[in-house]
Amino acid sequence: MWRSNKLASFLRSSFPCRSTATNSGQKKSGRLKRMILWFYNPLVMAAKDYRDVFLETGKKMAKKPIKSSIYLSLFGTVSYFWYNNPTLDHYRDVSLASHHKLLMLSWRVRNKTSDNFVDSVRMLDREGRLAYRSFLLFSVVYSAHENSELREFSKTFLAPRWLEYLDRVVDVGVLGRWHYLENAMLDYDVNEDEWK
C-alpha cells in the first residue's frame, strides 16, 4: 500500500493542480490518477504474491533438501521429456530419410523387413492415414480409417475398441527417437536371404 501512496504523491507533484484550472481539468487529472492506480495496484499485488511464494518455497526447500531435490529432478526429467517429444512432421522426415537410404541400395542388398516397414509407413502417409497423438512424455503414430469420408462418423459409430488401438499403432516416439522405425532400420543394408 505504501507504494500506491508513493505513486499518488509522485502524481501530485508531476501534475500539480493550478488555481486557475477549471473543474474539468481537475476531473481529468483525477481520472488519470485513478486509471494509473487501477493498472498499477494489481501488478504490485501480483509481484508481492510471487515474491512471497518464492521465499516460502526456498524456506521449505532448505528444511527438506532430499524431498525438494527429488521433486526438482522429477520436474526436470518431465520437462526434458516434454521438450524432446517428437512430432508427426518429425516422423515424416525420419521415415522419408529412411526411405531415401533404402533407395540408395540395390534391391538385392536391402533388408526385406526394413523395406516392408518403411514402404508401409510411406503408403499410409501418401493415403493421409497417419495420425498422431502426444501423451506429453511420448508420442504415438497410428493408422487412421481407410476412407476419409468416414471420419465424420468415426467419433460415434465407427470408433475402434480400446484393444483395436494396439493393432493400429505404427510407431512410438520418445526423446526425439522413433522406436519401431529405428529397430526396422538397424541392418537395412544386410539382406538375410543371401545367407540362406
Accessible surface in RSA format (square Angstrom, percent):
REM  Atomic radii and reference values for relative SASA: ProtOr
REM  Chains: A
REM  Algorithm: Lee & Richards
REM  Probe-radius: 1.40
REM  Slices: 20
REM RES _ NUM      All-atoms   Total-Side   Main-Chain    Non-polar    All polar
REM                ABS   REL    ABS   REL    ABS   REL    ABS   REL    ABS   REL
RES MET A   1   155.54  80.5 136.65  90.4  18.89  45.0 116.33  98.9  39.21  51.9
RES TRP A   2   147.66  59.3 141.04  68.3   6.62  15.5 124.55  66.4  23.10  37.5
RES ARG A   3   106.34  44.7 104.62  53.3   1.72   4.1   9.56  13.1  96.78  58.7
RES SER A   4    11.10   9.4   8.59  11.5   2.51   5.8   8.05  17.1   3.04   4.3
RES ASN A   5    92.52  63.8  86.99  84.1   5.53  13.3  26.63  64.1  65.89  63.7
RES LYS A   6   130.91  63.9 124.95  76.7   5.96  14.2  83.44  75.1  47.47  50.6
RES LEU A   7    31.02  17.3  27.20  19.5   3.82   9.6  30.62  21.5   0.40   1.1
RES ALA A   8    18.13  16.7  17.73  27.4   0.40   0.9  18.08  25.5   0.05   0.1
RES SER A   9    55.56  46.9  50.11  66.9   5.44  12.5  37.20  79.2  18.36  25.7
RES PHE A  10   123.38  61.7 118.36  73.3   5.02  13.1 123.38  74.8   0.00   0.0
RES LEU A  11     5.36   3.0   5.36   3.8   0.00   0.0   5.36   3.8   0.00   0.0
RES ARG A  12   143.99  60.5 136.82  69.7   7.17  17.1  53.41  73.0  90.58  54.9
RES SER A  13    85.45  72.2  54.34  72.5  31.12  71.7  53.81 114.6  31.64  44.3
RES SER A  14    51.37  43.4  21.69  28.9  29.68  68.4  23.87  50.8  27.49  38.5
RES PHE A  15    87.85  44.0  81.61  50.5   6.25  16.3  85.42  51.8   2.43   7.0
RES PRO A  16    90.78  66.2  74.31  67.7  16.47  59.9  76.82  63.4  13.96  86.8
RES CYS A  17    83.90  63.5  49.00  54.7  34.90  82.0  24.86  63.0  59.05  63.7
RES ARG A  18   176.74  74.2 167.61  85.4   9.13  21.7  49.42  67.5 127.33  77.2
RES SER A  19   119.21 100.7  75.04 100.1  44.17 101.8  59.46 126.6  59.75  83.7
RES THR A  20   120.26  85.5  91.18  92.4  29.08  69.3  81.42 109.4  38.84  58.7
RES ALA A  21    42.61  39.2  18.90  29.2  23.71  53.9  28.36  39.9  14.24  37.7
RES THR A  22    89.21  63.4  80.40  81.5   8.81  21.0  78.59 105.6  10.62  16.1
RES ASN A  23   110.49  76.2 105.47 101.9   5.02  12.1  21.65  52.1  88.85  85.9
RES SER A  24    65.44  55.3  60.84  81.2   4.60  10.6  41.67  88.7  23.77  33.3
RES GLY A  25    32.96  40.7   0.00   N/A  32.96  40.7  26.17  71.8   6.80  15.2
RES GLN A  26    81.24  45.4  73.12  53.4   8.12  19.3  19.58  41.7  61.66  46.8
RES LYS A  27   126.20  61.6 118.49  72.7   7.71  18.4  69.51  62.6  56.70  60.4
RES LYS A  28   139.01  67.8 133.09  81.7   5.92  14.1  77.17  69.5  61.84  65.9
RES SER A  29    26.79  22.6  21.76  29.0   5.03  11.6  22.49  47.9   4.30   6.0
RES GLY A  30    21.81  26.9   0.00   N/A  21.81  26.9  21.69  59.5   0.13   0.3
RES ARG A  31   130.58  54.8 129.70  66.1   0.88   2.1  38.22  52.2  92.36  56.0
RES LEU A  32    70.85  39.5  68.46  49.0   2.39   6.0  70.22  49.3   0.64   1.7
RES LYS A  33    43.88  21.4  43.88  26.9   0.00   0.0  22.69  20.4  21.19  22.6
RES ARG A  34   153.85  64.6 149.20  76.1   4.64  11.1  70.23  96.0  83.62  50.7
RES MET A  35   110.31  57.1 108.79  72.0   1.52   3.6  82.67  70.3  27.64  36.6
RES ILE A  36    55.89  31.8  53.43  39.8   2.46   5.9  55.52  40.0   0.37   1.0
RES LEU A  37    44.48  24.8  44.35  31.7   0.14   0.3  44.48  31.2   0.00   0.0
RES TRP A  38   177.52  71.2 166.84  80.8  10.68  25.1 145.10  77.4  32.42  52.6
RES PHE A  39   122.64  61.4 118.48  73.4   4.16  10.8 120.62  73.1   2.02   5.8
RES TYR A  40    66.07  30.8  64.09  36.5   1.98   5.2  47.71  35.9  18.37  22.6
RES ASN A  41    57.75  39.8  56.66  54.8   1.09   2.6  21.51  51.8  36.24  35.0
RES PRO A  42    77.30  56.3  67.35  61.4   9.95  36.2  73.46  60.7   3.83  23.8
RES LEU A  43   124.75  69.5 119.37  85.4   5.38  13.5 120.08  84.3   4.67  12.6
RES VAL A  44    21.62  14.2  18.75  17.0   2.87   6.9  21.55  18.7   0.07   0.2
RES MET A  45   110.33  57.1 110.33  73.0   0.00   0.0  92.33  78.5  18.00  23.8
RES ALA A  46    42.15  38.8  37.11  57.3   5.04  11.5  41.51  58.5   0.64   1.7
RES ALA A  47    61.77  56.8  50.33  77.7  11.44  26.0  57.11  80.4   4.66  12.3
RES LYS A  48    51.64  25.2  50.57  31.0   1.06   2.5  35.80  32.2  15.83  16.9
RES ASP A  49    83.00  58.1  81.10  80.7   1.90   4.5  24.45  57.5  58.55  58.4
RES TYR A  50   165.61  77.3 161.73  92.0   3.88  10.1 114.00  85.7  51.61  63.6
RES ARG A  51   132.08  55.5 125.10  63.8   6.98  16.6  59.20  80.9  72.88  44.2
RES ASP A  52    57.96  40.6  56.28  56.0   1.69   4.0  17.02  40.1  40.94  40.8
RES VAL A  53    90.26  59.4  89.49  81.0   0.78   1.9  90.12  78.3   0.14   0.4
RES PHE A  54   157.77  78.9 152.77  94.6   5.00  13.0 155.86  94.5   1.91   5.5
RES LEU A  55    92.65  51.6  89.16  63.8   3.49   8.8  90.90  63.8   1.75   4.7
RES GLU A  56    98.19  56.4  96.77  73.2   1.41   3.4  30.75  59.5  67.44  55.1
RES THR A  57    64.76  46.1  62.24  63.1   2.52   6.0  49.20  66.1  15.57  23.5
RES GLY A  58    37.90  46.7   0.00   N/A  37.90  46.7  30.22  82.9   7.68  17.2
RES LYS A  59   136.48  66.6 130.33  80.0   6.16  14.7  80.62  72.6  55.87  59.5
RES LYS A  60   142.90  69.7 138.89  85.2   4.02   9.6  85.24  76.7  57.66  61.4
RES MET A  61    68.69  35.6  64.39  42.6   4.29  10.2  48.36  41.1  20.32  26.9
RES ALA A  62    81.78  75.2  49.36  76.2  32.42  73.7  60.75  85.6  21.03  55.7
RES LYS A  63   166.19  81.1 134.28  82.4  31.91  76.0  85.79  77.2  80.40  85.6
RES LYS A  64   122.09  59.6 117.88  72.3   4.20  10.0  75.57  68.0  46.52  49.5
RES PRO A  65    84.51  61.6  80.20  73.1   4.31  15.7  81.34  67.2   3.17  19.7
RES ILE A  66   132.41  75.3 130.84  97.5   1.57   3.8 132.17  95.2   0.24   0.6
RES LYS A  67    99.57  48.6  95.84  58.8   3.72   8.9  53.41  48.1  46.15  49.2
RES SER A  68    16.01  13.5  12.37  16.5   3.64   8.4  10.62  22.6   5.39   7.6
RES SER A  69    61.10  51.6  53.68  71.6   7.42  17.1  44.62  95.0  16.47  23.1
RES ILE A  70    92.59  52.7  91.29  68.0   1.29   3.1  92.59  66.7   0.00   0.0
RES TYR A  71   131.28  61.3 126.98  72.2   4.30  11.2  91.94  69.1  39.34  48.5
RES LEU A  72   100.52  56.0  93.45  66.9   7.07  17.8  93.92  66.0   6.60  17.8
RES SER A  73    66.31  56.0  53.73  71.7  12.59  29.0  51.92 110.6  14.40  20.2
RES LEU A  74   102.33  57.0 101.82  72.8   0.51   1.3 102.26  71.8   0.07   0.2
RES PHE A  75   145.70  72.9 139.80  86.6   5.90  15.3 145.13  88.0   0.57   1.6
RES GLY A  76    33.02  40.7   0.00   N/A  33.02  40.7  28.69  78.7   4.33   9.7
RES THR A  77    69.19  49.2  62.97  63.8   6.22  14.8  44.00  59.1  25.19  38.1
RES VAL A  78    62.13  40.9  61.85  56.0   0.28   0.7  62.13  54.0   0.00   0.0
RES SER A  79    43.06  36.4  38.21  51.0   4.84  11.2  29.71  63.3  13.35  18.7
RES TYR A  80   130.66  61.0 126.12  71.8   4.54  11.8  87.66  65.9  43.00  53.0
RES PHE A  81    55.69  27.9  55.69  34.5   0.00   0.0  55.69  33.8   0.00   0.0
RES TRP A  82   148.84  59.7 141.54  68.5   7.30  17.1 116.33  62.0  32.51  52.7
RES TYR A  83   173.94  81.2 151.69  86.3  22.25  57.9 105.83  79.5  68.11  84.0
RES ASN A  84    41.44  28.6  33.81  32.7   7.64  18.4  12.65  30.4  28.79  27.8
RES ASN A  85    22.63  15.6   8.40   8.1  14.23  34.3   4.59  11.0  18.04  17.4
RES PRO A  86     6.69   4.9   0.09   0.1   6.60  24.0   6.69   5.5   0.00   0.0
RES THR A  87    69.98  49.8  69.68  70.6   0.30   0.7  60.21  80.9   9.77  14.8
RES LEU A  88    32.47  18.1  31.34  22.4   1.13   2.8  31.34  22.0   1.13   3.0
RES ASP A  89    94.55  66.2  93.07  92.6   1.48   3.5  26.63  62.7  67.92  67.7
RES HIS A  90    64.86  35.4  61.51  42.8   3.35   8.6  43.52  44.9  21.34  24.8
RES TYR A  91     0.00   0.0   0.00   0.0   0.00   0.0   0.00   0.0   0.00   0.0
RES ARG A  92    80.48  33.8  79.41  40.5   1.07   2.5  26.90  36.8  53.57  32.5
RES ASP A  93    93.62  65.6  87.13  86.7   6.49  15.4  25.51  60.0  68.12  67.9
RES VAL A  94    45.44  29.9  43.09  39.0   2.35   5.7  45.27  39.3   0.18   0.5
RES SER A  95     0.30   0.3   0.30   0.4   0.00   0.0   0.00   0.0   0.30   0.4
RES LEU A  96    68.33  38.1  68.33  48.9   0.00   0.0  68.33  48.0   0.00   0.0
RES ALA A  97    52.25  48.0  45.31  69.9   6.94  15.8  50.36  70.9   1.89   5.0
RES SER A  98     9.07   7.7   8.84  11.8   0.23   0.5   0.05   0.1   9.02  12.6
RES HIS A  99    41.04  22.4  41.04  28.5   0.00   0.0  22.53  23.2  18.50  21.5
RES HIS A 100    95.94  52.4  94.59  65.8   1.34   3.4  57.17  58.9  38.76  45.1
RES LYS A 101   106.90  52.1 101.66  62.4   5.23  12.5  53.12  47.8  53.78  57.3
RES LEU A 102     2.05   1.1   2.05   1.5   0.00   0.0   2.05   1.4   0.00   0.0
RES LEU A 103    98.19  54.7  76.94  55.0  21.24  53.4  76.99  54.1  21.20  57.0
RES MET A 104   166.38  86.2 133.91  88.6  32.47  77.3 103.62  88.1  62.76  83.1
RES LEU A 105    44.27  24.7  37.77  27.0   6.50  16.3  40.41  28.4   3.86  10.4
RES SER A 106    56.10  47.4  38.55  51.4  17.55  40.4  41.90  89.2  14.20  19.9
RES TRP A 107   164.56  66.0 159.49  77.2   5.07  11.9 137.52  73.3  27.04  43.9
RES ARG A 108   151.34  63.5 148.33  75.6   3.01   7.2  46.03  62.9 105.31  63.8
RES VAL A 109    57.61  37.9  57.48  52.0   0.14   0.3  57.61  50.1   0.00   0.0
RES ARG A 110    45.52  19.1  44.71  22.8   0.81   1.9   3.97   5.4  41.55  25.2
RES ASN A 111     8.70   6.0   8.70   8.4   0.00   0.0   0.00   0.0   8.70   8.4
RES LYS A 112   104.80  51.1 101.41  62.2   3.39   8.1  72.58  65.3  32.22  34.3
RES THR A 113    85.16  60.6  79.74  80.8   5.43  12.9  73.26  98.4  11.91  18.0
RES SER A 114     0.00   0.0   0.00   0.0   0.00   0.0   0.00   0.0   0.00   0.0
RES ASP A 115    31.79  22.3  31.79  31.6   0.00   0.0   1.64   3.9  30.15  30.1
RES ASN A 116    97.83  67.5  91.54  88.5   6.29  15.1  27.12  65.3  70.71  68.3
RES PHE A 117    47.54  23.8  42.53  26.3   5.01  13.0  47.10  28.6   0.44   1.3
RES VAL A 118     0.00   0.0   0.00   0.0   0.00   0.0   0.00   0.0   0.00   0.0
RES ASP A 119    61.89  43.4  58.61  58.3   3.28   7.8  26.60  62.6  35.30  35.2
RES SER A 120    47.34  40.0  43.22  57.7   4.12   9.5  37.07  78.9  10.27  14.4
RES VAL A 121     0.44   0.3   0.44   0.4   0.00   0.0   0.44   0.4   0.00   0.0
RES ARG A 122    33.54  14.1  33.54  17.1   0.00   0.0   1.13   1.5  32.41  19.6
RES MET A 123    81.96  42.4  81.96  54.2   0.00   0.0  47.01  40.0  34.95  46.3
RES LEU A 124    17.84   9.9  17.84  12.8   0.00   0.0  17.84  12.5   0.00   0.0
RES ASP A 125    27.41  19.2  16.56  16.5  10.85  25.7   2.02   4.7  25.39  25.3
RES ARG A 126   172.25  72.3 133.78  68.2  38.47  91.6  73.55 100.5  98.71  59.8
RES GLU A 127    94.50  54.3  62.32  47.1  32.18  76.6  39.20  75.8  55.30  45.1
RES GLY A 128    37.20  45.9   0.00   N/A  37.20  45.9  29.60  81.2   7.60  17.0
RES ARG A 129    39.12  16.4  38.93  19.8   0.19   0.4   3.25   4.4  35.86  21.7
RES LEU A 130    13.17   7.3   0.33   0.2  12.85  32.3   0.33   0.2  12.85  34.6
RES ALA A 131    20.69  19.0  15.88  24.5   4.82  11.0  20.69  29.1   0.00   0.0
RES TYR A 132    62.36  29.1  41.34  23.5  21.01  54.7  36.87  27.7  25.49  31.4
RES ARG A 133   127.26  53.4 125.68  64.1   1.58   3.8  29.63  40.5  97.63  59.2
RES SER A 134    55.98  47.3  32.02  42.7  23.96  55.2  22.38  47.6  33.60  47.1
RES PHE A 135   103.84  52.0  86.28  53.4  17.57  45.7  93.72  56.8  10.12  29.0
RES LEU A 136    91.64  51.0  86.14  61.6   5.50  13.8  88.98  62.5   2.66   7.2
RES LEU A 137    67.91  37.8  67.52  48.3   0.39   1.0  67.52  47.4   0.39   1.0
RES PHE A 138    78.10  39.1  78.10  48.4   0.00   0.0  78.10  47.3   0.00   0.0
RES SER A 139     0.00   0.0   0.00   0.0   0.00   0.0   0.00   0.0   0.00   0.0
RES VAL A 140    19.65  12.9  19.65  17.8   0.00   0.0  19.65  17.1   0.00   0.0
RES VAL A 141     0.00   0.0   0.00   0.0   0.00   0.0   0.00   0.0   0.00   0.0
RES TYR A 142    35.40  16.5  35.40  20.1   0.00   0.0  19.78  14.9  15.62  19.3
RES SER A 143    16.36  13.8  16.33  21.8   0.03   0.1   3.81   8.1  12.55  17.6
RES ALA A 144    20.79  19.1  15.95  24.6   4.84  11.0  17.80  25.1   2.98   7.9
RES HIS A 145    29.82  16.3  27.07  18.8   2.76   7.1  16.53  17.0  13.30  15.5
RES GLU A 146   143.20  82.2 118.37  89.6  24.83  59.1  34.49  66.7 108.70  88.8
RES ASN A 147    66.61  45.9  61.59  59.5   5.02  12.1  18.21  43.8  48.40  46.8
RES SER A 148    72.68  61.4  58.71  78.4  13.97  32.2  29.37  62.6  43.30  60.7
RES GLU A 149   129.64  74.4 119.63  90.5  10.01  23.8  47.12  91.1  82.53  67.4
RES LEU A 150    68.31  38.0  68.31  48.9   0.00   0.0  68.31  48.0   0.00   0.0
RES ARG A 151   107.42  45.1 101.22  51.6   6.19  14.7  47.67  65.1  59.75  36.2
RES GLU A 152   141.07  81.0 110.71  83.8  30.37  72.3  49.66  96.1  91.41  74.6
RES PHE A 153   100.20  50.1  99.81  61.8   0.40   1.0 100.20  60.8   0.00   0.0
RES SER A 154    20.68  17.5  18.21  24.3   2.47   5.7   4.41   9.4  16.27  22.8
RES LYS A 155   178.67  87.2 149.69  91.8  28.98  69.0  99.74  89.8  78.93  84.1
RES THR A 156   101.57  72.2  70.03  71.0  31.54  75.2  70.63  94.9  30.94  46.8
RES PHE A 157   160.59  80.3 129.43  80.2  31.16  81.1 133.42  80.9  27.17  77.8
RES LEU A 158    78.27  43.6  66.58  47.6  11.69  29.4  71.25  50.0   7.02  18.9
RES ALA A 159    46.37  42.6  30.33  46.8  16.04  36.5  30.61  43.1  15.76  41.8
RES PRO A 160    23.07  16.8   7.70   7.0  15.37  55.9  12.90  10.6  10.17  63.2
RES ARG A 161   177.21  74.4 171.28  87.3   5.93  14.1  58.32  79.7 118.89  72.1
RES TRP A 162   215.62  86.5 207.41 100.4   8.20  19.3 176.50  94.1  39.12  63.5
RES LEU A 163   141.95  79.1 135.87  97.2   6.07  15.3 136.15  95.6   5.80  15.6
RES GLU A 164    81.25  46.6  80.27  60.7   0.98   2.3  30.65  59.3  50.60  41.3
RES TYR A 165    79.50  37.1  79.10  45.0   0.41   1.1  47.10  35.4  32.40  39.9
RES LEU A 166   128.70  71.7 112.37  80.4  16.33  41.1 112.55  79.0  16.15  43.4
RES ASP A 167   127.79  89.5  94.24  93.8  33.55  79.3  32.86  77.3  94.93  94.7
RES ARG A 168    56.97  23.9  54.01  27.5   2.96   7.0  15.55  21.2  41.42  25.1
RES VAL A 169    44.16  29.1  24.02  21.7  20.14  48.5  24.02  20.9  20.14  54.6
RES VAL A 170    18.20  12.0  11.74  10.6   6.45  15.6  16.09  14.0   2.11   5.7
RES ASP A 171     0.00   0.0   0.00   0.0   0.00   0.0   0.00   0.0   0.00   0.0
RES VAL A 172    38.70  25.5  38.51  34.9   0.19   0.5  38.51  33.5   0.19   0.5
RES GLY A 173     0.00   0.0   0.00   N/A   0.00   0.0   0.00   0.0   0.00   0.0
RES VAL A 174    55.94  36.8  51.52  46.6   4.42  10.6  51.52  44.8   4.42  12.0
RES LEU A 175    67.60  37.6  53.66  38.4  13.94  35.0  53.66  37.7  13.94  37.5
RES GLY A 176    30.83  38.0   0.00   N/A  30.83  38.0  17.91  49.2  12.92  28.9
RES ARG A 177   149.70  62.9 145.67  74.3   4.04   9.6  49.03  67.0 100.67  61.0
RES TRP A 178     2.34   0.9   1.04   0.5   1.30   3.1   1.04   0.6   1.30   2.1
RES HIS A 179   103.04  56.3  95.93  66.7   7.11  18.2  61.08  63.0  41.95  48.8
RES TYR A 180    92.68  43.3  89.36  50.8   3.32   8.6  49.99  37.6  42.69  52.6
RES LEU A 181     1.71   1.0   1.71   1.2   0.00   0.0   1.71   1.2   0.00   0.0
RES GLU A 182    64.84  37.2  59.41  44.9   5.43  12.9  33.75  65.3  31.09  25.4
RES ASN A 183    77.63  53.5  63.47  61.3  14.16  34.1  21.62  52.0  56.01  54.1
RES ALA A 184    19.72  18.1   7.79  12.0  11.93  27.1  16.84  23.7   2.88   7.6
RES MET A 185    22.49  11.6  14.93   9.9   7.56  18.0  15.22  12.9   7.27   9.6
RES LEU A 186   132.04  73.5 108.12  77.3  23.93  60.1 110.53  77.6  21.51  57.9
RES ASP A 187    82.55  57.8  80.23  79.9   2.32   5.5   8.58  20.2  73.97  73.8
RES TYR A 188    55.00  25.7  55.00  31.3   0.00   0.0  21.20  15.9  33.79  41.7
RES ASP A 189    70.87  49.6  60.79  60.5  10.08  23.8   6.09  14.3  64.79  64.6
RES VAL A 190    61.08  40.2  58.14  52.6   2.94   7.1  61.08  53.1   0.00   0.0
RES ASN A 191    13.87   9.6  11.04  10.7   2.82   6.8   0.01   0.0  13.86  13.4
RES GLU A 192    98.78  56.7  94.99  71.9   3.78   9.0  30.68  59.3  68.10  55.6
RES ASP A 193    68.90  48.3  54.93  54.7  13.97  33.0  25.80  60.7  43.10  43.0
RES GLU A 194   107.34  61.6  73.49  55.6  33.85  80.6  38.41  74.3  68.92  56.3
RES TRP A 195   194.24  77.9 160.87  77.9  33.37  78.4 161.01  85.9  33.23  53.9
RES LYS A 196   196.73  96.0 130.45  80.0  66.28 157.8 113.90 102.5  82.83  88.2
END  Absolute sums over single chains surface
CHAIN  1 A    15306.0      13559.9       1746.1       9704.5       5601.5
END  Absolute sums over all chains
TOTAL         15306.0      13559.9       1746.1       9704.5       5601.5
